[in-house]
Amino acid sequence: MGITRMIYMVTMLFSLLVSILSSSTVGFDYFQFTQQYQPAACNSNPTPCKDPTDKLFTVHGLWPSNKIGRDPEYCKTRNRRKRAKTLEPQLEIIWPNVLDRTNHTGFWRRQWKKHGTCGYPTIQNENDYFETVIKMYITEKQNVSRILSNAKIEPDGQSRPLVDIENAIRNGTHNKKPKFKCQKNNGVTELVEITLCSDKNRAHFIDCPNPFLPGSPYLCPNISIRY
């Protein structure tokens, strides 16, 4: 084999590999459905929120994820059906841009491009992505605020042990382990996010892989978590 042909074949193989890795065929292992508690999300943000917050967990994102290695991002789209305008009134309630309520659409667009595009084939297109989140939060009752309220845990600013919060979430997700994100604000540890995890087909809840490890600034302690 001549050197020119060998170089050509190596180049073609490299191009094919890049194409595969950059497309939605890379795949993923599971979904993270992450919701953020609005007051704590604002408190942990370097830039103050522009508007008053609600004492609610609202959607941060639905993220195709991997148990090992990096999560997929910015994948190619196969079906270009755009988000329907009729979905926006519901999205503004359950998926607001907490940090800047004048730019909900920019927030949704970033979530779709970075994460939603990688959910194929479970997520078919942009409209399906947002319809799926609405279904999860409302119809399937994966609303973290509601799950906690059903367990008599309300956003009253009390400090609680992590086990009480975890047990409440487990009761609403067939005893599967959620993922928690906390952050300190003026010496007080606040509950910032709760993530529910499901398999890649969104058919079943699973124990969330990859919790924050000891030493992480986002690790929730066992006691004294404000919510």
MDAnalysis code that builds the backbone (N, CA, C; Angstrom):
import MDAnalysis as mda
import numpy as np

u = mda.Universe.empty(681, n_residues=227, atom_resindex=np.repeat(np.arange(227), 3), trajectory=True)
u.add_TopologyAttr("name", ["N", "CA", "C"] * 227)
u.add_TopologyAttr("resid", np.arange(1, 228))
u.add_TopologyAttr("resname", ["MET", "GLY", "ILE", "THR", "ARG", "MET", "ILE", "TYR", "MET", "VAL", "THR", "MET", "LEU", "PHE", "SER", "LEU", "LEU", "VAL", "SER", "ILE", "LEU", "SER", "SER", "SER", "THR", "VAL", "GLY", "PHE", "ASP", "TYR", "PHE", "GLN", "PHE", "THR", "GLN", "GLN", "TYR", "GLN", "PRO", "ALA", "ALA", "CYS", "ASN", "SER", "ASN", "PRO", "THR", "PRO", "CYS", "LYS", "ASP", "PRO", "THR", "ASP", "LYS", "LEU", "PHE", "THR", "VAL", "HIS", "GLY", "LEU", "TRP", "PRO", "SER", "ASN", "LYS", "ILE", "GLY", "ARG", "ASP", "PRO", "GLU", "TYR", "CYS", "LYS", "THR", "ARG", "ASN", "ARG", "ARG", "LYS", "ARG", "ALA", "LYS", "THR", "LEU", "GLU", "PRO", "GLN", "LEU", "GLU", "ILE", "ILE", "TRP", "PRO", "ASN", "VAL", "LEU", "ASP", "ARG", "THR", "ASN", "HIS", "THR", "GLY", "PHE", "TRP", "ARG", "ARG", "GLN", "TRP", "LYS", "LYS", "HIS", "GLY", "THR", "CYS", "GLY", "TYR", "PRO", "THR", "ILE", "GLN", "ASN", "GLU", "ASN", "ASP", "TYR", "PHE", "GLU", "THR", "VAL", "ILE", "LYS", "MET", "TYR", "ILE", "THR", "GLU", "LYS", "GLN", "ASN", "VAL", "SER", "ARG", "ILE", "LEU", "SER", "ASN", "ALA", "LYS", "ILE", "GLU", "PRO", "ASP", "GLY", "GLN", "SER", "ARG", "PRO", "LEU", "VAL", "ASP", "ILE", "GLU", "ASN", "ALA", "ILE", "ARG", "ASN", "GLY", "THR", "HIS", "ASN", "LYS", "LYS", "PRO", "LYS", "PHE", "LYS", "CYS", "GLN", "LYS", "ASN", "ASN", "GLY", "VAL", "THR", "GLU", "LEU", "VAL", "GLU", "ILE", "THR", "LEU", "CYS", "SER", "ASP", "LYS", "ASN", "ARG", "ALA", "HIS", "PHE", "ILE", "ASP", "CYS", "PRO", "ASN", "PRO", "PHE", "LEU", "PRO", "GLY", "SER", "PRO", "TYR", "LEU", "CYS", "PRO", "ASN", "ILE", "SER", "ILE", "ARG", "TYR"])
u.atoms.positions = np.array([
    [0.853, -1.198, 0.000],
    [0.000, 0.000, 0.000],
    [0.883, 1.241, 0.000],
    [0.628, 2.164, -0.948],
    [1.424, 3.369, -1.023],
    [1.167, 4.305, 0.141],
    [2.165, 5.166, 0.425],
    [2.048, 6.082, 1.557],
    [0.878, 7.044, 1.376],
    [0.622, 7.452, 0.113],
    [-0.480, 8.392, -0.135],
    [-1.821, 7.744, 0.183],
    [-1.980, 6.480, -0.245],
    [-3.242, 5.772, 0.029],
    [-3.412, 5.523, 1.518],
    [-2.316, 5.221, 2.210],
    [-2.391, 4.984, 3.652],
    [-2.836, 6.254, 4.380],
    [-2.246, 7.394, 3.999],
    [-2.626, 8.658, 4.622],
    [-4.105, 8.954, 4.367],
    [-4.545, 8.664, 3.131],
    [-5.950, 8.897, 2.774],
    [-6.874, 8.048, 3.651],
    [-6.530, 6.780, 3.854],
    [-7.379, 5.886, 4.639],
    [-7.417, 6.300, 6.107],
    [-6.266, 6.703, 6.631],
    [-6.221, 7.165, 8.025],
    [-7.067, 8.421, 8.196],
    [-6.964, 9.338, 7.224],
    [-7.746, 10.567, 7.280],
    [-9.239, 10.280, 7.248],
    [-9.646, 9.366, 6.366],
    [-11.062, 9.013, 6.257],
    [-11.561, 8.355, 7.539],
    [-10.746, 7.486, 8.125],
    [-11.125, 6.816, 9.368],
    [-11.287, 7.828, 10.493],
    [-10.358, 8.775, 10.565],
    [-10.439, 9.820, 11.589],
    [-11.690, 10.663, 11.401],
    [-11.998, 11.026, 10.159],
    [-13.184, 11.834, 9.881],
    [-14.451, 11.100, 10.274],
    [-14.488, 9.790, 9.992],
    [-15.647, 8.992, 10.358],
    [-15.812, 8.927, 11.863],
    [-14.709, 8.751, 12.580],
    [-14.753, 8.694, 14.032],
    [-15.256, 10.000, 14.620],
    [-14.774, 11.115, 14.113],
    [-15.226, 12.424, 14.585],
    [-16.706, 12.599, 14.338],
    [-17.162, 12.166, 13.160],
    [-18.574, 12.285, 12.817],
    [-19.436, 11.491, 13.772],
    [-18.996, 10.277, 14.094],
    [-19.769, 9.432, 15.012],
    [-19.826, 10.045, 16.396],
    [-18.690, 10.519, 16.878],
    [-18.638, 11.064, 18.230],
    [-19.399, 12.368, 18.363],
    [-19.563, 13.102, 17.283],
    [-20.248, 14.379, 17.343],
    [-21.738, 14.260, 17.066],
    [-22.199, 13.072, 16.764],
    [-23.609, 12.892, 16.433],
    [-24.369, 12.328, 17.612],
    [-25.695, 12.322, 17.473],
    [-26.535, 11.827, 18.550],
    [-26.479, 10.316, 18.682],
    [-25.726, 9.638, 17.797],
    [-25.619, 8.194, 17.907],
    [-24.620, 7.783, 18.996],
    [-23.950, 8.742, 19.609],
    [-22.997, 8.413, 20.658],
    [-23.696, 7.669, 21.780],
    [-24.932, 8.067, 22.078],
    [-25.712, 7.384, 23.089],
    [-25.490, 7.933, 24.483],
    [-26.279, 7.407, 25.412],
    [-26.220, 7.821, 26.808],
    [-26.811, 6.700, 27.635],
    [-26.597, 6.763, 28.949],
    [-27.017, 5.679, 29.835],
    [-28.344, 5.939, 30.545],
    [-28.613, 7.184, 30.874],
    [-29.800, 7.495, 31.677],
    [-30.126, 8.981, 31.556],
    [-31.267, 9.368, 32.120],
    [-31.674, 10.772, 32.151],
    [-31.589, 11.326, 33.575],
    [-31.100, 12.557, 33.674],
    [-31.213, 13.324, 34.910],
    [-32.305, 14.386, 34.719],
    [-33.279, 14.367, 35.606],
    [-34.319, 15.383, 35.609],
    [-34.060, 16.258, 36.825],
    [-33.427, 17.404, 36.599],
    [-32.934, 18.250, 37.683],
    [-33.853, 19.442, 37.892],
    [-34.221, 19.658, 39.160],
    [-35.055, 20.792, 39.536],
    [-34.328, 21.632, 40.577],
    [-34.476, 22.936, 40.470],
    [-33.770, 23.853, 41.351],
    [-34.755, 24.605, 42.240],
    [-34.357, 24.757, 43.503],
    [-35.169, 25.525, 44.439],
    [-34.851, 26.991, 44.211],
    [-35.839, 27.744, 43.787],
    [-35.587, 29.086, 43.281],
    [-34.814, 30.002, 44.237],
    [-35.215, 30.142, 45.510],
    [-34.451, 31.049, 46.391],
    [-32.994, 30.642, 46.548],
    [-32.739, 29.342, 46.709],
    [-31.360, 28.884, 46.897],
    [-30.557, 29.023, 45.607],
    [-31.199, 28.786, 44.455],
    [-30.502, 28.959, 43.179],
    [-30.053, 30.399, 43.012],
    [-30.885, 31.324, 43.415],
    [-30.502, 32.736, 43.333],
    [-29.409, 33.077, 44.324],
    [-29.520, 32.539, 45.539],
    [-28.506, 32.831, 46.558],
    [-27.129, 32.305, 46.173],
    [-27.104, 31.193, 45.422],
    [-25.815, 30.592, 45.060],
    [-25.253, 31.157, 43.764],
    [-26.004, 32.042, 43.108],
    [-25.544, 32.617, 41.852],
    [-24.724, 33.882, 42.110],
    [-23.610, 34.066, 41.421],
    [-22.782, 35.261, 41.648],
    [-23.522, 36.558, 41.346],
    [-24.423, 36.520, 40.370],
    [-25.200, 37.713, 40.014],
    [-26.588, 37.610, 40.619],
    [-27.027, 38.591, 41.369],
    [-28.352, 38.518, 41.985],
    [-29.451, 38.346, 40.940],
    [-30.490, 37.612, 41.318],
    [-31.630, 37.454, 40.423],
    [-32.355, 38.785, 40.261],
    [-32.897, 39.002, 39.067],
    [-33.511, 40.289, 38.753],
    [-34.928, 40.420, 39.299],
    [-35.561, 39.297, 39.612],
    [-36.952, 39.319, 40.049],
    [-37.124, 38.495, 41.313],
    [-38.203, 38.745, 42.065],
    [-38.481, 37.925, 43.252],
    [-38.657, 36.454, 42.869],
    [-38.286, 35.578, 43.772],
    [-38.397, 34.143, 43.516],
    [-39.651, 33.571, 44.167],
    [-40.043, 32.415, 43.683],
    [-41.110, 31.644, 44.308],
    [-40.482, 30.538, 45.142],
    [-41.151, 30.146, 46.212],
    [-40.649, 29.060, 47.049],
    [-41.043, 27.726, 46.436],
    [-40.436, 27.453, 45.292],
    [-40.758, 26.263, 44.522],
    [-39.502, 25.652, 43.914],
    [-39.546, 24.341, 43.714],
    [-38.586, 23.677, 42.835],
    [-39.161, 23.727, 41.431],
    [-38.434, 24.332, 40.523],
    [-38.827, 24.339, 39.120],
    [-37.710, 23.722, 38.286],
    [-38.030, 23.404, 37.061],
    [-37.118, 22.627, 36.221],
    [-35.843, 23.407, 35.913],
    [-34.717, 22.739, 36.063],
    [-33.453, 23.245, 35.540],
    [-33.174, 22.617, 34.180],
    [-33.365, 21.291, 34.094],
    [-33.170, 20.659, 32.799],
    [-33.387, 19.169, 32.837],
    [-33.555, 18.600, 31.654],
    [-33.618, 17.155, 31.448],
    [-32.385, 16.787, 30.642],
    [-31.478, 16.011, 31.263],
    [-30.136, 15.839, 30.712],
    [-29.800, 14.372, 30.453],
    [-29.636, 13.976, 29.195],
    [-29.071, 12.654, 28.914],
    [-27.660, 12.572, 29.502],
    [-27.380, 11.488, 30.215],
    [-26.134, 11.412, 30.982],
    [-25.512, 10.025, 30.894],
    [-24.245, 9.960, 31.243],
    [-23.504, 8.694, 31.258],
    [-23.058, 8.351, 32.669],
    [-23.040, 7.082, 32.969],
    [-22.585, 6.638, 34.286],
    [-21.069, 6.753, 34.411],
    [-20.373, 6.581, 33.293],
    [-18.913, 6.689, 33.268],
    [-18.531, 7.627, 32.126],
    [-17.631, 8.530, 32.405],
    [-17.182, 9.442, 31.357],
    [-18.071, 10.670, 31.237],
    [-17.767, 11.486, 30.249],
    [-18.467, 12.749, 30.062],
    [-19.865, 12.531, 29.509],
    [-20.754, 13.430, 29.882],
    [-22.106, 13.395, 29.342],
    [-22.114, 13.991, 27.937],
    [-22.984, 13.495, 27.066],
    [-23.035, 14.046, 25.705],
    [-23.573, 15.474, 25.707],
    [-23.079, 16.279, 24.796],
    [-23.525, 17.672, 24.661],
    [-23.537, 18.064, 23.189],
    [-24.449, 18.974, 22.858],
    [-24.502, 19.601, 21.532],
    [-24.465, 18.558, 20.404],
    [-25.428, 17.656, 20.426],
    [-25.493, 16.606, 19.412],
    [-26.235, 17.096, 18.170],
    [-26.057, 16.352, 17.090],
    [-26.776, 16.675, 15.866],
    [-28.242, 16.294, 16.008],
    [-29.115, 17.046, 15.348],
    [-30.541, 16.758, 15.396],
    [-30.975, 16.045, 14.125],
    [-31.929, 15.158, 14.274],
    [-32.436, 14.394, 13.140],
    [-33.773, 14.944, 12.669],
    [-34.605, 15.325, 13.615],
    [-35.932, 15.834, 13.285],
    [-35.983, 17.279, 13.759],
    [-36.237, 18.194, 12.864],
    [-36.106, 19.615, 13.177],
    [-37.407, 20.283, 13.609],
    [-38.341, 19.516, 14.117],
    [-39.594, 20.114, 14.577],
    [-39.330, 21.021, 15.772],
    [-39.680, 22.282, 15.662],
    [-39.386, 23.283, 16.675],
    [-40.399, 23.247, 17.822],
    [-40.034, 23.909, 18.908],
    [-40.922, 24.022, 20.066],
    [-42.185, 24.797, 19.690],
    [-43.334, 24.241, 20.011],
    [-44.605, 24.900, 19.715],
    [-44.822, 26.069, 20.673],
    [-45.280, 27.187, 20.139],
    [-45.551, 28.371, 20.967],
    [-46.606, 28.078, 22.028],
    [-47.495, 27.147, 21.737],
    [-48.564, 26.843, 22.692],
    [-48.052, 26.225, 23.983],
    [-46.811, 25.734, 23.985],
    [-46.237, 25.147, 25.195],
    [-45.708, 26.206, 26.162],
    [-45.471, 27.406, 25.665],
    [-44.748, 28.401, 26.453],
    [-45.452, 28.841, 27.742],
    [-46.780, 28.987, 27.784],
    [-47.401, 29.355, 29.068],
    [-47.120, 28.347, 30.181],
    [-47.149, 27.059, 29.849],
    [-46.825, 26.054, 30.855],
    [-45.352, 26.074, 31.207],
    [-44.500, 26.238, 30.204],
    [-43.064, 26.259, 30.461],
    [-42.667, 27.429, 31.347],
    [-43.309, 28.570, 31.179],
    [-42.982, 29.730, 32.014],
    [-43.264, 29.463, 33.485],
    [-44.201, 28.560, 33.761],
    [-44.531, 28.225, 35.145],
    [-43.591, 27.171, 35.699],
    [-43.370, 26.102, 34.947],
    [-42.601, 24.977, 35.486],
    [-41.118, 25.048, 35.157],
    [-40.748, 25.875, 34.149],
    [-39.353, 25.922, 33.698],
    [-38.940, 27.369, 33.443],
    [-39.076, 28.227, 34.428],
    [-38.710, 29.633, 34.216],
    [-37.198, 29.817, 34.244],
    [-36.750, 30.875, 33.628],
    [-35.361, 31.302, 33.789],
    [-35.314, 32.086, 35.097],
    [-34.981, 31.402, 36.166],
    [-35.037, 31.995, 37.508],
    [-34.098, 33.194, 37.619],
    [-32.966, 33.118, 36.937],
    [-31.968, 34.183, 37.056],
    [-32.333, 35.423, 36.250],
    [-33.152, 35.253, 35.227],
    [-33.548, 36.392, 34.386],
    [-34.878, 36.073, 33.708],
    [-35.956, 36.489, 34.321],
    [-37.287, 36.120, 33.826],
    [-37.678, 36.870, 32.555],
    [-36.825, 37.761, 32.092],
    [-37.092, 38.424, 30.816],
    [-36.590, 37.583, 29.648],
    [-35.919, 36.466, 29.933],
    [-35.302, 35.685, 28.856],
    [-35.536, 34.188, 29.058],
    [-36.800, 33.799, 29.168],
    [-37.107, 32.374, 29.270],
    [-36.683, 31.630, 28.010],
    [-36.975, 32.208, 26.849],
    [-36.725, 31.488, 25.598],
    [-35.236, 31.211, 25.382],
    [-34.376, 32.144, 25.795],
    [-32.943, 31.917, 25.681],
    [-32.488, 30.754, 26.551],
    [-33.051, 30.658, 27.747],
    [-32.742, 29.575, 28.666],
    [-33.197, 28.245, 28.084],
    [-34.423, 28.194, 27.570],
    [-34.916, 26.955, 26.969],
    [-34.076, 26.552, 25.762],
    [-33.706, 27.524, 24.955],
    [-32.935, 27.229, 23.748],
    [-31.586, 26.612, 24.109],
    [-30.942, 27.151, 25.139],
    [-29.643, 26.601, 25.561],
    [-29.794, 25.175, 26.076],
    [-30.849, 24.919, 26.849],
    [-31.057, 23.580, 27.386],
    [-31.295, 22.572, 26.261],
    [-32.066, 22.973, 25.256],
    [-32.321, 22.081, 24.133],
    [-31.037, 21.795, 23.361],
    [-30.311, 22.842, 23.007],
    [-29.127, 22.655, 22.171],
    [-28.040, 21.861, 22.895],
    [-27.830, 22.159, 24.171],
    [-26.752, 21.497, 24.902],
    [-27.117, 20.081, 25.323],
    [-28.356, 19.886, 25.770],
    [-28.736, 18.599, 26.356],
    [-29.796, 17.846, 25.545],
    [-30.877, 18.532, 25.211],
    [-31.993, 17.847, 24.577],
    [-31.640, 17.184, 23.262],
    [-30.741, 17.797, 22.515],
    [-30.354, 17.230, 21.222],
    [-29.707, 15.861, 21.358],
    [-29.227, 15.532, 22.540],
    [-28.522, 14.257, 22.747],
    [-29.443, 13.153, 23.255],
    [-30.749, 13.428, 23.366],
    [-31.680, 12.458, 23.915],
    [-32.289, 11.503, 22.912],
    [-31.859, 11.568, 21.646],
    [-32.409, 10.691, 20.622],
    [-31.996, 9.235, 20.891],
    [-32.862, 8.238, 20.705],
    [-34.190, 8.324, 20.094],
    [-35.338, 8.530, 21.071],
    [-35.044, 8.540, 22.389],
    [-36.137, 8.754, 23.348],
    [-36.773, 10.119, 23.130],
    [-35.931, 11.119, 22.912],
    [-36.387, 12.464, 22.577],
    [-36.258, 12.639, 21.070],
    [-37.359, 12.863, 20.394],
    [-37.364, 12.870, 18.938],
    [-36.961, 14.217, 18.335],
    [-37.335, 15.295, 18.995],
    [-37.096, 16.622, 18.436],
    [-37.295, 17.665, 19.525],
    [-37.125, 18.938, 19.167],
    [-37.214, 20.017, 20.151],
    [-38.592, 20.066, 20.799],
    [-39.643, 19.959, 20.019],
    [-40.982, 20.015, 20.591],
    [-41.216, 18.851, 21.550],
    [-40.748, 17.669, 21.162],
    [-40.896, 16.486, 22.007],
    [-40.153, 16.665, 23.325],
    [-38.996, 17.311, 23.280],
    [-38.214, 17.562, 24.501],
    [-39.036, 18.341, 25.520],
    [-39.646, 19.418, 25.084],
    [-40.390, 20.254, 26.021],
    [-41.724, 19.635, 26.411],
    [-42.354, 18.935, 25.495],
    [-43.574, 18.210, 25.856],
    [-43.274, 17.133, 26.893],
    [-42.125, 16.467, 26.750],
    [-41.735, 15.427, 27.694],
    [-41.538, 15.994, 29.088],
    [-40.880, 17.133, 29.190],
    [-40.651, 17.743, 30.499],
    [-41.976, 18.151, 31.142],
    [-42.868, 18.727, 30.369],
    [-44.194, 19.093, 30.910],
    [-44.902, 17.846, 31.427],
    [-44.854, 16.779, 30.658],
    [-45.485, 15.524, 31.074],
    [-44.867, 15.002, 32.367],
    [-43.540, 15.017, 32.455],
    [-42.871, 14.511, 33.654],
    [-43.256, 15.317, 34.882],
    [-43.252, 16.632, 34.763],
    [-43.478, 17.509, 35.913],
    [-44.940, 17.508, 36.345],
    [-45.848, 17.474, 35.379],
    [-47.271, 17.629, 35.698],
    [-47.996, 16.280, 35.691],
    [-48.043, 15.622, 34.550],
    [-48.827, 14.395, 34.428],
    [-48.240, 13.254, 35.245],
    [-46.919, 13.089, 35.179],
    [-46.265, 11.995, 35.895],
    [-45.915, 12.366, 37.341],
    [-46.227, 13.584, 37.731],
    [-46.094, 14.037, 39.122],
    [-44.664, 13.940, 39.645],
    [-43.704, 14.291, 38.769],
    [-42.311, 14.342, 39.200],
    [-41.938, 15.756, 39.636],
    [-42.860, 16.424, 40.258],
    [-42.691, 17.772, 40.795],
    [-42.124, 17.634, 42.196],
    [-40.872, 18.000, 42.365],
    [-40.184, 17.790, 43.642],
    [-40.868, 18.548, 44.782],
    [-41.334, 19.756, 44.525],
    [-42.032, 20.506, 45.578],
    [-43.256, 19.735, 46.061],
    [-44.005, 19.162, 45.121],
    [-45.198, 18.401, 45.490],
    [-44.827, 17.129, 46.247],
    [-43.771, 16.453, 45.804],
    [-43.338, 15.233, 46.490],
    [-42.958, 15.536, 47.936],
    [-42.210, 16.631, 48.149],
    [-41.818, 16.996, 49.508],
    [-43.027, 17.404, 50.340],
    [-43.930, 18.142, 49.731],
    [-45.128, 18.583, 50.448],
    [-45.980, 17.396, 50.884],
    [-46.065, 16.377, 50.034],
    [-46.824, 15.175, 50.404],
    [-46.241, 14.488, 51.627],
    [-44.935, 14.708, 51.868],
    [-44.268, 14.138, 53.043],
    [-44.228, 15.144, 54.200],
    [-45.018, 16.216, 54.086],
    [-45.100, 17.256, 55.135],
    [-43.792, 18.030, 55.287],
    [-43.024, 18.113, 54.225],
    [-41.808, 18.929, 54.224],
    [-42.081, 20.152, 53.361],
    [-42.182, 21.300, 54.011],
    [-42.547, 22.535, 53.333],
    [-41.362, 23.506, 53.305],
    [-41.354, 24.446, 52.372],
    [-40.242, 25.421, 52.280],
    [-40.383, 26.545, 53.291],
    [-40.194, 26.189, 54.560],
    [-40.391, 27.153, 55.639],
    [-39.081, 27.662, 56.227],
    [-37.961, 27.322, 55.585],
    [-36.674, 27.817, 56.056],
    [-36.070, 27.038, 57.199],
    [-36.663, 25.913, 57.552],
    [-36.098, 25.103, 58.630],
    [-34.872, 24.346, 58.141],
    [-34.018, 23.982, 59.081],
    [-32.873, 23.119, 58.777],
    [-33.250, 21.683, 59.107],
    [-32.982, 20.784, 58.169],
    [-33.413, 19.399, 58.308],
    [-32.248, 18.449, 58.031],
    [-32.350, 17.227, 58.561],
    [-31.352, 16.209, 58.185],
    [-31.607, 15.732, 56.752],
    [-30.547, 15.365, 56.082],
    [-30.652, 14.919, 54.693],
    [-31.539, 13.689, 54.571],
    [-31.505, 12.805, 55.546],
    [-32.254, 11.555, 55.451],
    [-33.747, 11.806, 55.343],
    [-34.256, 12.850, 56.000],
    [-35.690, 13.139, 55.916],
    [-36.076, 13.562, 54.500],
    [-35.224, 14.383, 53.885],
    [-35.494, 14.835, 52.523],
    [-35.373, 13.661, 51.555],
    [-34.341, 12.859, 51.748],
    [-34.138, 11.717, 50.851],
    [-35.280, 10.716, 50.948],
    [-35.724, 10.421, 52.150],
    [-36.825, 9.460, 52.310],
    [-38.096, 9.966, 51.641],
    [-38.342, 11.268, 51.734],
    [-39.524, 11.843, 51.095],
    [-39.458, 11.651, 49.579],
    [-38.290, 11.914, 48.998],
    [-38.140, 11.756, 47.551],
    [-38.239, 10.287, 47.155],
    [-37.634, 9.416, 47.928],
    [-37.711, 7.984, 47.631],
    [-39.163, 7.495, 47.616],
    [-39.976, 8.020, 48.533],
    [-41.374, 7.603, 48.586],
    [-42.126, 7.975, 47.312],
    [-41.636, 8.992, 46.623],
    [-42.289, 9.414, 45.397],
    [-41.667, 8.861, 44.131],
    [-40.596, 8.074, 44.273],
    [-39.882, 7.560, 43.090],
    [-39.561, 6.069, 43.225],
    [-40.471, 5.325, 43.838],
    [-40.314, 3.874, 43.973],
    [-39.013, 3.505, 44.678],
    [-38.690, 4.282, 45.692],
    [-37.539, 4.026, 46.563],
    [-36.199, 4.094, 45.826],
    [-36.104, 4.970, 44.819],
    [-34.838, 5.162, 44.119],
    [-34.112, 6.393, 44.655],
    [-32.800, 6.285, 44.700],
    [-31.980, 7.326, 45.325],
    [-31.867, 8.552, 44.422],
    [-32.221, 9.741, 44.922],
    [-32.037, 10.968, 44.143],
    [-30.615, 11.498, 44.288],
    [-30.347, 12.564, 43.581],
    [-29.075, 13.269, 43.700],
    [-29.356, 14.663, 44.238],
    [-28.552, 15.103, 45.197],
    [-28.755, 16.399, 45.834],
    [-27.582, 17.326, 45.560],
    [-27.899, 18.591, 45.453],
    [-26.868, 19.621, 45.357],
    [-27.150, 20.672, 46.420],
    [-26.161, 20.952, 47.240],
    [-26.272, 21.990, 48.272],
    [-25.182, 23.033, 48.066],
    [-25.354, 24.157, 48.716],
    [-24.323, 25.192, 48.664],
    [-24.463, 26.083, 49.884],
    [-23.327, 26.554, 50.384],
    [-23.349, 27.417, 51.564],
    [-23.606, 28.859, 51.178],
    [-24.448, 29.523, 51.958],
    [-24.749, 30.931, 51.766],
    [-24.708, 31.605, 53.133],
    [-23.693, 32.454, 53.341],
    [-23.506, 33.118, 54.633],
    [-23.435, 32.109, 55.779],
    [-22.712, 31.016, 55.525],
    [-22.496, 30.010, 56.563],
    [-23.615, 29.009, 56.725],
    [-24.698, 29.168, 55.970],
    [-25.845, 28.259, 56.061],
    [-25.892, 27.383, 54.812],
    [-26.032, 26.075, 55.002],
    [-26.119, 25.160, 53.871],
    [-27.542, 25.103, 53.352],
    [-27.720, 25.466, 52.089],
    [-29.047, 25.482, 51.485],
    [-29.175, 24.357, 50.457],
    [-30.364, 23.803, 50.362],
    [-30.678, 22.806, 49.351],
    [-30.959, 23.526, 48.045],
    [-30.112, 23.302, 47.037],
    [-30.207, 24.045, 45.778],
    [-30.928, 23.237, 44.699],
    [-30.564, 21.956, 44.545],
    [-31.147, 21.150, 43.478],
    [-31.434, 19.732, 43.958],
    [-32.452, 19.144, 43.358],
    [-32.735, 17.718, 43.521],
    [-32.904, 17.128, 42.128],
    [-32.232, 16.007, 41.901],
    [-32.286, 15.342, 40.607],
    [-32.934, 13.971, 40.759],
    [-33.908, 13.699, 39.886],
    [-34.506, 12.374, 39.775],
    [-33.929, 11.711, 38.530],
    [-33.628, 10.429, 38.611],
    [-32.984, 9.745, 37.493],
    [-33.871, 8.622, 36.967],
    [-33.834, 8.445, 35.651],
    [-34.582, 7.366, 35.013],
    [-33.713, 6.724, 33.942],
    [-34.119, 5.530, 33.515],
    [-33.334, 4.830, 32.493],
    [-33.420, 5.569, 31.161],
    [-32.638, 5.124, 30.190],
    [-32.502, 5.857, 28.923],
    [-33.792, 5.874, 28.117],
    [-34.718, 4.965, 28.429],
    [-36.012, 4.964, 27.751],
    [-37.079, 5.718, 28.545],
    [-36.699, 6.235, 29.696],
    [-37.612, 6.945, 30.586],
    [-38.748, 6.057, 31.060],
    [-38.474, 4.765, 31.143],
    [-39.519, 3.824, 31.542],
    [-39.540, 3.579, 33.048],
    [-38.392, 3.718, 33.708],
    [-38.304, 3.395, 35.128],
    [-37.365, 4.378, 35.827],
    [-37.674, 4.689, 37.087],
    [-36.733, 5.410, 37.928],
    [-35.541, 4.502, 38.219],
    [-34.378, 5.102, 38.390],
    [-33.185, 4.372, 38.812],
    [-32.506, 5.157, 39.923],
    [-31.609, 4.482, 40.672],
    [-30.763, 5.190, 41.626],
    [-29.837, 6.121, 40.849],
    [-29.756, 7.354, 41.274],
    [-28.912, 8.315, 40.566],
    [-27.437, 7.966, 40.737],
    [-26.705, 7.779, 39.641],
    [-25.263, 7.567, 39.739],
    [-24.547, 8.893, 40.022],
    [-23.275, 8.799, 40.294],
    [-22.379, 9.958, 40.346],
    [-22.829, 11.070, 41.296],
    [-23.023, 10.747, 42.576],
    [-23.312, 11.829, 43.527],
    [-22.084, 12.713, 43.714],
    [-22.294, 13.900, 44.273],
    [-21.146, 14.747, 44.589],
    [-20.314, 14.072, 45.673],
    [-19.003, 14.099, 45.494],
    [-18.094, 13.379, 46.379],
    [-17.642, 14.263, 47.534],
    [-17.174, 13.641, 48.628],
    [-16.624, 14.436, 49.734],
    [-15.560, 15.397, 49.226],
    [-15.620, 16.615, 49.706],
    [-14.709, 17.657, 49.251],
    [-15.328, 18.575, 48.226],
    [-16.422, 18.139, 47.616],
    [-17.103, 18.987, 46.641],
    [-17.850, 20.110, 47.368],
    [-17.828, 21.331, 46.832],
    [-18.585, 22.419, 47.457],
    [-20.089, 22.217, 47.345],
    [-20.526, 21.242, 46.543],
    [-21.952, 20.995, 46.343],
    [-22.478, 19.811, 47.143],
    [-21.600, 19.154, 47.912],
    [-22.010, 18.000, 48.708],
    [-22.952, 18.427, 49.832],
    [-24.056, 17.712, 49.989],
    [-24.989, 17.991, 51.076],
    [-24.538, 17.245, 52.335],
    [-24.435, 17.932, 53.456],
    [-24.087, 17.248, 54.703],
    [-25.272, 16.421, 55.195],
    [-25.035, 15.615, 56.183],
    [-26.090, 14.755, 56.714],
    [-27.103, 15.504, 57.580],
    [-26.696, 16.669, 58.082],
    [-27.578, 17.424, 58.981],
    [-27.611, 18.891, 58.566],
    [-28.601, 19.589, 59.084],
    [-28.697, 21.057, 58.979],
    [-28.684, 21.566, 57.539],
    [-29.672, 21.108, 56.762],
    [-29.863, 21.598, 55.391],
    [-31.107, 22.472, 55.376],
    [-30.951, 23.705, 54.973],
    [-32.091, 24.617, 54.983],
    [-32.925, 24.464, 53.726],
    [-34.250, 24.377, 53.959],
    [-35.201, 24.360, 52.844],
    [-36.477, 25.077, 53.307],
])
